[in-house]
Amino acid sequence: MLKPLGDRVVVTFDDVEEKSVGGFVLAGASHEATKAAQVVAVGQGVRTLNGDLVAPSVAVGDKVLVESGAGIEVKDGDEKVSIIRESDIVAIVE
């Protein structure tokens, strides 16, 4: 399992395939502004100039909306995950 540092968050993106009536996969999801993701791991937060620790706003298990194209994709075992900054998270889905 990956342990992110600082304000980084490890997420798995929800694969959403849009299909037409004939069963063809449409390539429309690649230009969306945001993507839905599940938080897998969270860093400890960032330190201010005073040295105070600011805890992250998200927790493991949260469903979030992430800006499209944010972060880097890595492979953790057999699973593909993305490492993003907390600032790339637009909203928590409740």
All heavy atoms as an XYZ file, in Angstrom:
675
protein
N       0.844     -1.184      0.000
C       0.000      0.000      0.000
C       0.881      1.236      0.000
O       1.877      1.292      0.699
C      -0.915     -0.012      1.216
C      -1.777      1.205      1.359
S      -2.650      1.636     -0.126
C      -4.271      1.166      0.265
N       0.499      2.220     -0.780
C       1.225      3.479     -0.849
C       0.821      4.384      0.311
O      -0.342      4.441      0.682
C       0.913      4.194     -2.158
C       1.375      3.507     -3.438
C       0.843      4.267     -4.648
C       2.878      3.451     -3.485
N       1.800      5.100      0.868
C       1.522      6.078      1.908
C       1.934      7.447      1.366
O       3.124      7.725      1.230
C       2.297      5.756      3.184
C       2.011      6.732      4.291
C       2.756      6.393      5.545
C       2.438      7.444      6.600
N       3.208      7.224      7.803
N       0.968      8.297      1.040
C       1.301      9.600      0.466
C       1.926     10.531      1.507
O       1.658     10.403      2.697
C      -0.045     10.127     -0.014
C      -1.048      9.435      0.826
C      -0.459      8.095      1.167
N       2.744     11.458      1.033
C       3.395     12.424      1.905
C       2.724     13.789      1.786
O       2.155     14.120      0.746
C       4.872     12.558      1.530
C       5.699     11.274      1.634
C       7.114     11.529      1.121
C       5.726     10.772      3.062
N       2.807     14.568      2.845
C       2.302     15.938      2.826
C       0.828     16.018      2.536
O       0.012     15.333      3.136
N       0.479     16.875      1.558
C      -0.928     17.095      1.224
C      -1.388     16.239      0.058
O      -2.375     16.546     -0.601
C      -1.173     18.576      0.911
C      -0.471     19.030     -0.356
O       0.508     18.375     -0.766
O      -0.902     20.036     -0.940
N      -0.706     15.142     -0.193
C      -1.079     14.271     -1.313
C      -2.104     13.228     -0.875
O      -2.152     12.830      0.286
C       0.154     13.608     -1.894
C       1.030     14.617     -2.627
C       2.292     13.972     -3.160
N       3.077     14.919     -3.914
C       3.916     15.798     -3.380
N       4.035     15.878     -2.079
N       4.616     16.607     -4.145
N      -2.911     12.792     -1.859
C      -3.988     11.841     -1.616
C      -3.920     10.777     -2.698
O      -3.711     11.086     -3.868
C      -5.356     12.561     -1.666
C      -6.494     11.586     -1.445
C      -5.423     13.690     -0.651
N      -4.080      9.504     -2.318
C      -4.130      8.407     -3.284
C      -5.603      8.088     -3.540
O      -6.370      7.878     -2.590
C      -3.394      7.152     -2.768
C      -3.498      6.008     -3.764
C      -1.936      7.473     -2.471
N      -5.993      8.082     -4.830
C      -7.386      7.819     -5.200
C      -7.454      6.779     -6.308
O      -6.484      6.563     -7.038
C      -8.105      9.103     -5.677
C      -8.197     10.131     -4.574
C      -7.448      9.690     -6.907
N      -8.602      6.125     -6.399
C      -8.907      5.274     -7.545
C     -10.087      5.915     -8.247
O     -11.087      6.268     -7.616
C      -9.270      3.837     -7.125
O     -10.364      3.874     -6.211
C      -8.095      3.133     -6.482
N      -9.961      6.100     -9.555
C     -11.028      6.721    -10.323
C     -12.083      5.691    -10.678
O     -11.764      4.549    -10.986
C     -10.475      7.370    -11.593
C      -9.736      8.647    -11.318
C      -8.367      8.696    -11.390
C     -10.430      9.797    -10.965
C      -7.684      9.873    -11.126
C      -9.765     10.980    -10.699
C      -8.385     11.016    -10.784
N     -13.343      6.123    -10.629
C     -14.462      5.278    -11.028
C     -14.477      5.209    -12.542
O     -14.512      6.247    -13.205
C     -15.786      5.851    -10.526
C     -15.832      5.945     -9.003
O     -15.040      5.242     -8.348
O     -16.658      6.714     -8.493
N     -14.428      4.009    -13.095
C     -14.482      3.839    -14.542
C     -15.925      3.919    -14.995
O     -16.747      3.086    -14.629
C     -13.889      2.493    -14.973
C     -12.394      2.441    -14.751
O     -11.748      3.508    -14.825
O     -11.874      1.336    -14.504
N     -16.205      4.933    -15.787
C     -17.558      5.125    -16.300
C     -17.494      5.019    -17.808
O     -16.834      5.803    -18.468
C     -18.111      6.510    -15.895
C     -19.485      6.710    -16.498
C     -18.147      6.654    -14.396
N     -18.134      4.000    -18.332
C     -18.209      3.824    -19.782
C     -19.607      4.181    -20.231
O     -20.578      3.651    -19.719
C     -17.902      2.379    -20.183
C     -16.460      2.009    -20.105
C     -16.216      0.620    -20.668
O     -17.200     -0.089    -20.981
O     -15.058      0.245    -20.793
N     -19.666      5.100    -21.174
C     -20.958      5.448    -21.754
C     -21.110      4.642    -23.028
O     -20.239      4.645    -23.877
C     -21.021      6.945    -22.045
C     -20.935      7.789    -20.798
C     -21.024      9.273    -21.112
O     -21.594      9.629    -22.153
O     -20.520     10.050    -20.310
N     -22.237      3.926    -23.131
C     -22.476      3.097    -24.310
C     -23.723      3.565    -25.032
O     -24.683      3.999    -24.410
C     -22.628      1.632    -23.913
C     -21.354      1.009    -23.403
C     -21.514     -0.466    -23.179
C     -20.208     -1.065    -22.684
N     -20.309     -2.489    -22.488
N     -23.685      3.420    -26.322
C     -24.855      3.747    -27.136
C     -25.804      2.552    -27.116
O     -25.506      1.505    -26.543
C     -24.425      4.076    -28.566
O     -23.917      2.924    -29.195
N     -26.935      2.701    -27.774
C     -27.925      1.632    -27.830
C     -27.344      0.383    -28.487
O     -27.618     -0.734    -28.081
C     -29.189      2.115    -28.580
C     -30.190      0.986    -28.726
C     -29.813      3.282    -27.849
N     -26.466      0.560    -29.481
C     -25.857     -0.565    -30.185
C     -24.727     -1.229    -29.417
O     -24.183     -2.218    -29.855
N     -24.337     -0.664    -28.258
C     -23.285     -1.268    -27.454
C     -21.903     -0.688    -27.702
O     -20.921     -1.162    -27.152
N     -21.801      0.359    -28.522
C     -20.504      0.983    -28.775
C     -20.113      1.870    -27.599
O     -20.943      2.582    -27.050
C     -20.543      1.831    -30.055
C     -20.750      1.008    -31.296
C     -21.982      0.949    -31.912
C     -19.697      0.286    -31.828
C     -22.175      0.195    -33.048
C     -19.885     -0.482    -32.967
C     -21.118     -0.530    -33.580
N     -18.827      1.825    -27.238
C     -18.327      2.669    -26.155
C     -18.059      4.054    -26.712
O     -17.357      4.219    -27.699
C     -17.035      2.078    -25.545
C     -16.483      3.010    -24.479
C     -17.302      0.704    -24.961
N     -18.638      5.065    -26.055
C     -18.464      6.449    -26.490
C     -17.276      7.067    -25.771
O     -17.063      6.843    -24.586
C     -19.726      7.258    -26.192
C     -21.016      6.727    -26.811
C     -22.205      7.554    -26.341
C     -20.923      6.751    -28.325
N     -16.508      7.872    -26.480
C     -15.315      8.499    -25.907
C     -15.622      9.894    -25.398
O     -14.834     10.806    -25.542
C     -14.211      8.543    -26.952
N     -16.746     10.107    -24.769
C     -17.136     11.426    -24.288
C     -16.653     11.734    -22.896
O     -16.585     12.877    -22.487
N     -16.298     10.726    -22.114
C     -15.908     10.948    -20.729
C     -14.520     11.559    -20.604
O     -14.166     12.053    -19.553
C     -15.964      9.627    -19.960
N     -13.723     11.546    -21.660
C     -12.351     12.032    -21.562
C     -12.266     13.549    -21.509
O     -11.239     14.085    -21.125
C     -11.533     11.517    -22.742
O     -12.069     12.019    -23.950
N     -13.319     14.280    -21.868
C     -13.246     15.731    -21.862
C     -14.078     16.356    -20.744
O     -14.357     17.544    -20.774
C     -13.659     16.295    -23.222
C     -15.038     15.878    -23.651
N     -16.173     16.248    -22.987
C     -15.446     15.110    -24.679
C     -17.231     15.729    -23.587
N     -16.816     15.033    -24.620
N     -14.476     15.577    -19.755
C     -15.236     16.112    -18.638
C     -14.339     16.991    -17.776
O     -13.138     16.817    -17.714
C     -15.797     14.975    -17.787
C     -16.871     14.176    -18.481
C     -17.409     13.062    -17.594
O     -17.026     13.007    -16.421
O     -18.191     12.259    -18.096
N     -14.939     17.940    -17.060
C     -14.182     18.846    -16.204
C     -13.745     18.169    -14.909
O     -12.696     18.482    -14.369
C     -15.015     20.075    -15.892
N     -14.555     17.229    -14.401
C     -14.219     16.532    -13.163
C     -14.443     15.036    -13.327
O     -15.176     14.596    -14.204
C     -15.087     17.022    -11.984
O     -16.458     16.804    -12.295
C     -14.845     18.492    -11.701
N     -13.805     14.260    -12.446
C     -13.988     12.809    -12.414
C     -14.311     12.388    -10.983
O     -13.791     12.970    -10.032
C     -12.700     12.094    -12.823
C     -12.280     12.287    -14.244
C     -11.033     11.457    -14.459
C     -10.384     11.687    -15.785
N      -9.156     10.916    -15.913
N     -15.119     11.353    -10.836
C     -15.425     10.807     -9.517
C     -14.321      9.837     -9.115
O     -13.795      9.102     -9.952
C     -16.767     10.089     -9.538
N     -13.945      9.870     -7.833
C     -12.874      9.002     -7.335
C     -13.156      8.604     -5.893
O     -13.927      9.260     -5.188
C     -11.535      9.715     -7.428
N     -12.500      7.529     -5.478
C     -12.585      7.029     -4.108
C     -11.226      7.238     -3.446
O     -10.198      6.884     -4.012
C     -12.927      5.532     -4.139
C     -13.172      4.917     -2.802
C     -14.580      5.152     -2.302
O     -15.486      5.436     -3.073
N     -14.763      5.048     -1.017
N     -11.195      7.824     -2.243
C      -9.946      8.076     -1.523
C      -9.463      6.770     -0.895
O     -10.199      6.120     -0.157
C     -10.136      9.162     -0.444
C      -8.864      9.345      0.364
C     -10.566     10.475     -1.068
N      -8.215      6.390     -1.213
C      -7.629      5.144     -0.712
C      -6.665      5.401      0.437
O      -6.598      4.637      1.393
C      -6.906      4.410     -1.864
C      -6.248      3.144     -1.377
C      -7.862      4.116     -2.995
N      -5.896      6.500      0.351
C      -4.935      6.846      1.401
C      -4.751      8.355      1.427
O      -4.910      9.024      0.405
C      -3.600      6.157      1.152
N      -4.422      8.894      2.610
C      -4.284     10.337      2.788
C      -2.973     10.626      3.508
O      -2.614      9.919      4.453
C      -5.466     10.892      3.619
C      -5.340     12.384      3.820
C      -6.785     10.557      2.973
N      -2.272     11.670      3.058
C      -1.048     12.105      3.731
C      -1.363     12.759      5.069
O      -2.530     13.008      5.401
N      -0.317     13.106      5.823
C      -0.523     13.667      7.156
C      -0.942     15.125      7.127
O      -1.396     15.659      8.123
C       0.730     13.494      8.022
C       1.876     14.423      7.655
C       2.754     13.883      6.531
O       2.408     12.910      5.866
N       3.867     14.530      6.308
N      -0.792     15.812      5.998
C      -1.153     17.227      5.896
C       0.083     18.063      5.619
O       1.157     17.532      5.352
N      -0.071     19.363      5.672
C       1.050     20.273      5.416
C       1.357     21.080      6.659
O       0.507     21.266      7.524
C       0.745     21.229      4.229
C       0.661     20.468      2.935
C      -0.500     22.028      4.462
N       2.565     21.566      6.725
C       2.982     22.409      7.847
C       2.951     23.870      7.422
O       3.324     24.213      6.317
C       4.380     22.034      8.295
C       4.437     20.620      8.840
C       5.194     20.583     10.138
N       5.170     19.247     10.688
C       4.503     18.920     11.791
N       3.838     19.828     12.447
N       4.523     17.688     12.246
N       2.495     24.724      8.344
C       2.507     26.158      8.094
C       3.905     26.694      8.363
O       4.794     25.947      8.796
C       1.498     26.877      9.020
O       1.911     26.684     10.374
C       0.087     26.345      8.822
N       4.116     27.968      8.139
C       5.416     28.576      8.422
C       5.766     28.528      9.905
O       6.932     28.523     10.281
C       5.442     30.027      7.920
C       5.337     30.185      6.406
C       5.247     31.663      6.037
C       6.518     29.546      5.715
N       4.753     28.472     10.766
C       4.969     28.358     12.213
C       5.293     26.936     12.630
O       5.659     26.698     13.775
C       3.727     28.803     12.983
C       3.331     30.216     12.689
O       3.975     30.906     11.919
N       2.250     30.653     13.303
N       5.092     25.976     11.743
C       5.328     24.581     12.072
C       4.087     23.832     12.486
O       4.145     22.645     12.809
N       2.935     24.503     12.487
C       1.676     23.841     12.841
C       1.248     22.928     11.699
O       1.393     23.260     10.533
C       0.569     24.868     13.097
C       0.878     25.784     14.265
O       1.566     25.335     15.199
O       0.431     26.950     14.228
N       0.714     21.763     12.060
C       0.248     20.797     11.070
C      -1.210     21.076     10.733
O      -2.069     21.135     11.612
C       0.399     19.371     11.598
C       0.036     18.250     10.642
C       0.985     18.238      9.445
C       0.095     16.913     11.348
N      -1.500     21.248      9.436
C      -2.875     21.434      8.960
C      -3.331     20.092      8.391
O      -2.813     19.627      7.378
C      -2.954     22.537      7.879
C      -4.385     22.665      7.360
C      -2.449     23.853      8.416
N      -4.289     19.471      9.062
C      -4.777     18.148      8.670
C      -5.560     18.235      7.363
O      -6.182     19.251      7.064
C      -5.664     17.580      9.764
N      -5.558     17.159      6.578
C      -6.319     17.153      5.322
C      -7.826     17.175      5.570
O      -8.301     16.767      6.630
C      -5.893     15.851      4.650
C      -5.163     15.068      5.662
C      -4.789     15.954      6.781
N      -8.561     17.637      4.564
C     -10.025     17.750      4.664
C     -10.735     16.461      4.284
O     -11.938     16.349      4.491
C     -10.531     18.846      3.727
O      -9.856     20.042      3.950
N     -10.017     15.525      3.681
C     -10.628     14.271      3.238
C     -10.109     13.119      4.074
O      -9.058     13.210      4.695
C     -10.355     14.005      1.737
C     -11.019     15.063      0.883
C      -8.886     13.925      1.448
N     -10.856     12.024      4.073
C     -10.472     10.829      4.820
C     -10.580      9.617      3.901
O     -11.237      9.665      2.857
C     -11.384     10.645      6.032
N      -9.944      8.536      4.303
C     -10.008      7.293      3.539
C     -11.460      6.849      3.449
O     -12.199      6.870      4.432
C      -9.146      6.201      4.219
C      -9.320      4.870      3.529
C      -7.691      6.616      4.227
N     -11.881      6.487      2.242
C     -13.247      6.043      2.016
C     -14.155      7.122      1.452
O     -15.251      6.816      0.982
N     -13.723      8.392      1.493
C     -14.543      9.473      0.941
C     -14.648      9.348     -0.567
O     -13.706      8.944     -1.242
C     -13.937     10.848      1.270
C     -14.177     11.278      2.703
O     -14.968     10.629      3.407
O     -13.568     12.278      3.113
N     -15.799      9.699     -1.108
C     -15.995      9.783     -2.553
C     -15.852     11.257     -2.906
O     -16.504     12.101     -2.295
C     -17.367      9.251     -2.940
C     -17.552      9.116     -4.418
C     -18.720      8.193     -4.699
C     -18.859      8.001     -6.181
N     -18.228      6.804     -6.658
N     -14.976     11.567     -3.862
C     -14.647     12.946     -4.184
C     -14.737     13.210     -5.674
O     -14.732     12.280     -6.484
C     -13.220     13.308     -3.689
C     -13.137     13.249     -2.176
C     -12.170     12.411     -4.310
N     -14.809     14.489     -6.032
C     -14.711     14.926     -7.416
C     -13.341     15.569     -7.601
O     -12.957     16.437     -6.819
C     -15.809     15.935     -7.761
C     -17.230     15.416     -7.775
C     -18.201     16.548     -8.093
C     -17.381     14.296     -8.782
N     -12.615     15.126     -8.631
C     -11.250     15.576     -8.871
C     -11.184     16.244    -10.231
O     -11.838     15.803    -11.182
C     -10.280     14.366     -8.830
C      -8.854     14.794     -9.097
C     -10.382     13.648     -7.504
N     -10.382     17.310    -10.324
C     -10.186     17.979    -11.610
C      -9.631     16.983    -12.618
O      -8.768     16.171    -12.290
C      -9.219     19.143    -11.461
C      -9.767     20.302    -10.677
C      -8.775     21.439    -10.571
O      -7.679     21.361    -11.167
O      -9.100     22.409     -9.885
N     -10.104     17.045    -13.835
C      -9.645     16.146    -14.890
C      -8.183     16.427    -15.206
O      -7.762     17.573    -15.281
C     -10.498     16.338    -16.135
O     -10.114     15.424    -17.121
N      -7.394     15.384    -15.348
C      -5.979     15.518    -15.689
C      -5.074     15.772    -14.501
O      -3.878     15.988    -14.670
N      -5.598     15.748    -13.284
C      -4.800     16.023    -12.094
C      -4.032     14.785    -11.665
O      -4.495     13.660    -11.813
C      -5.694     16.491    -10.957
N      -2.848     14.984    -11.116
C      -2.070     13.925    -10.503
C      -1.337     13.037    -11.476
O      -1.301     13.271    -12.674
N      -0.724     12.000    -10.897
C       0.009     11.017    -11.685
C      -0.570      9.636    -11.418
O      -0.991      9.332    -10.307
C       1.521     11.025    -11.378
C       1.782     10.763     -9.900
C       2.159     12.327    -11.794
C       3.239     10.509     -9.569
N      -0.583      8.814    -12.446
C      -1.112      7.455    -12.326
C       0.052      6.504    -12.065
O       1.065      6.555    -12.758
C      -1.842      7.072    -13.602
C      -2.625      5.787    -13.478
C      -3.436      5.502    -14.724
O      -4.483      6.139    -14.897
O      -2.996      4.636    -15.510
N      -0.086      5.656    -11.046
C       0.927      4.657    -10.715
C       0.245      3.311    -10.520
O      -0.969      3.235    -10.356
C       1.728      5.039     -9.444
C       2.526      6.300     -9.661
C       0.823      5.190     -8.249
N       1.045      2.259    -10.514
C       0.521      0.923    -10.295
C       0.963      0.461     -8.906
O       2.140      0.470     -8.586
C       1.056     -0.019    -11.375
C       0.218     -1.218    -11.567
C       0.547     -1.917    -12.857
C      -0.470     -2.999    -13.064
N      -0.248     -3.742    -14.256
N       0.001      0.073     -8.083
C       0.250     -0.442     -6.740
C      -0.188     -1.899     -6.731
O      -1.364     -2.199     -6.564
C      -0.520      0.382     -5.706
C      -0.245     -0.056     -4.283
O       0.825     -0.641     -4.032
O      -1.110      0.179     -3.408
N       0.761     -2.792     -6.958
C       0.419     -4.205     -7.112
C      -0.289     -4.397     -8.435
O       0.231     -4.055     -9.488
N      -1.504     -4.918     -8.399
C      -2.293     -5.115     -9.613
C      -3.261     -3.962     -9.865
O      -3.951     -3.945    -10.872
C      -3.100     -6.417     -9.519
C      -2.200     -7.633     -9.506
O      -1.072     -7.538    -10.028
O      -2.621     -8.683     -8.977
N      -3.308     -3.012     -8.941
C      -4.290     -1.939     -9.005
C      -3.669     -0.641     -9.521
O      -2.561     -0.278     -9.146
C      -4.851     -1.706     -7.599
C      -5.982     -0.757     -7.520
C      -6.518     -0.644     -6.101
O      -5.874     -1.109     -5.154
O      -7.597     -0.058     -5.959
N      -4.398      0.056    -10.397
C      -3.954      1.370    -10.869
C      -4.570      2.436     -9.973
O      -5.790      2.457     -9.782
C      -4.398      1.615    -12.309
C      -3.506      0.980    -13.325
C      -3.672      1.637    -14.667
C      -4.576      0.833    -15.553
N      -4.657      1.330    -16.917
N      -3.714      3.285     -9.392
C      -4.169      4.379     -8.536
C      -3.546      5.675     -9.031
O      -2.600      5.662     -9.811
C      -3.802      4.132     -7.055
C      -4.491      2.898     -6.508
C      -2.299      4.030     -6.864
N      -4.085      6.788     -8.566
C      -3.536      8.096     -8.903
C      -3.173      8.827     -7.627
O      -3.897      8.753     -6.631
C      -4.551      8.915     -9.692
O      -4.772      8.339    -10.950
N      -2.054      9.546     -7.672
C      -1.622     10.368     -6.554
C      -1.871     11.815     -6.948
O      -1.340     12.293     -7.949
C      -0.133     10.141     -6.229
C       0.111      8.679     -5.895
C       0.289     11.044     -5.071
C       1.569      8.321     -5.718
N      -2.709     12.498     -6.167
C      -3.074     13.877     -6.462
C      -2.797     14.746     -5.251
O      -2.595     14.246     -4.144
C      -4.564     13.990     -6.855
C      -5.456     13.528     -5.700
C      -4.873     13.199     -8.104
C      -6.924     13.816     -5.889
N      -2.783     16.040     -5.442
C      -2.708     16.975     -4.326
C      -4.118     17.226     -3.821
O      -5.092     17.158     -4.577
C      -2.071     18.287     -4.757
C      -0.605     18.137     -5.079
C       0.064     19.492     -5.065
N       1.483     19.351     -5.299
C       2.384     19.173     -4.344
N       2.005     19.119     -3.090
N       3.663     19.056     -4.635
N      -4.228     17.524     -2.545
C      -5.549     17.787     -1.964
C      -6.220     18.979     -2.653
O      -7.429     19.018     -2.800
C      -5.432     18.042     -0.457
C      -6.762     18.178      0.201
C      -6.672     18.484      1.696
O      -5.584     18.834      2.168
O      -7.704     18.379      2.349
N      -5.439     19.910     -3.130
C      -5.996     21.098     -3.793
C      -6.656     20.760     -5.137
O      -7.421     21.563     -5.668
C      -4.918     22.151     -4.003
O      -3.878     21.644     -4.805
N      -6.370     19.574     -5.706
C      -7.002     19.149     -6.956
C      -8.400     18.571     -6.720
O      -9.122     18.312     -7.675
C      -6.143     18.110     -7.671
C      -4.842     18.702     -8.172
O      -4.825     19.905     -8.515
O      -3.832     17.968     -8.229
N      -8.763     18.360     -5.456
C     -10.094     17.848     -5.119
C     -11.067     19.016     -5.095
O     -10.852     20.005     -4.392
C     -10.085     17.112     -3.760
C      -9.176     15.890     -3.858
C     -11.503     16.719     -3.357
C      -8.987     15.163     -2.552
N     -12.127     18.898     -5.880
C     -13.105     19.971     -6.010
C     -14.181     19.883     -4.921
O     -14.584     20.885     -4.350
C     -13.762     19.917     -7.413
C     -14.800     20.999     -7.558
C     -12.710     20.045     -8.484
N     -14.637     18.652     -4.627
C     -15.728     18.480     -3.668
C     -15.734     17.074     -3.119
O     -15.204     16.146     -3.726
C     -17.062     18.775     -4.333
N     -16.347     16.922     -1.937
C     -16.609     15.602     -1.358
C     -18.070     15.291     -1.625
O     -18.956     16.107     -1.357
C     -16.339     15.612      0.159
C     -14.876     15.939      0.454
C     -16.735     14.273      0.775
C     -14.567     16.133      1.916
N     -18.338     14.101     -2.182
C     -19.699     13.701     -2.491
C     -20.278     13.018     -1.261
O     -19.717     12.054     -0.759
C     -19.723     12.738     -3.699
C     -21.148     12.297     -3.995
C     -19.079     13.388     -4.910
N     -21.408     13.540     -0.766
C     -22.031     12.957      0.429
C     -23.280     12.198      0.065
O     -23.929     12.423     -0.875
C     -22.362     14.052      1.442
C     -21.120     14.690      1.992
C     -21.432     15.747      3.040
O     -22.575     16.214      3.115
O     -20.521     16.103      3.772
